């Protein structure tokens, strides 16, 4: 018998799209955590009023030379910022694939939610001009 997990967390869908009723779509539980991760990675550090330290430096680093050392630095920054700004998340593994021609990086992230037993996957591509 499957165990149903009730709504623990909810947030607005980071894409800010409308649901069938015309209100902003809401995401819950794991999708809410993934939306939080996406928000942290896509926000420019210093752009949030009253919280200038929020976010990662990822988008600013995409124009740097993508050496192995730089990719390790980006991974470390991502881990630190995600775990700092969303204390539900424990990063298990980060894999980055750089595309210098488009100033982008593909991100594959394995993470756990503290208190839950599963490992979840988050995948996205972030471009310097997004």
Buried (B, 14 or more C-beta within 10 A) or exposed (E): EEEEEEEBBEBBBBEEEEEEEEEEBBBBBBBBBBBBBBBBBBBEBEEEEEEEEBBBBBBEBBEBEBEEEBBEBBBEBBBEBBBEBBEBBBBEEBEBEBEEEEBBBEBEBEBBBEEBEEEBEBEBEBEBEE
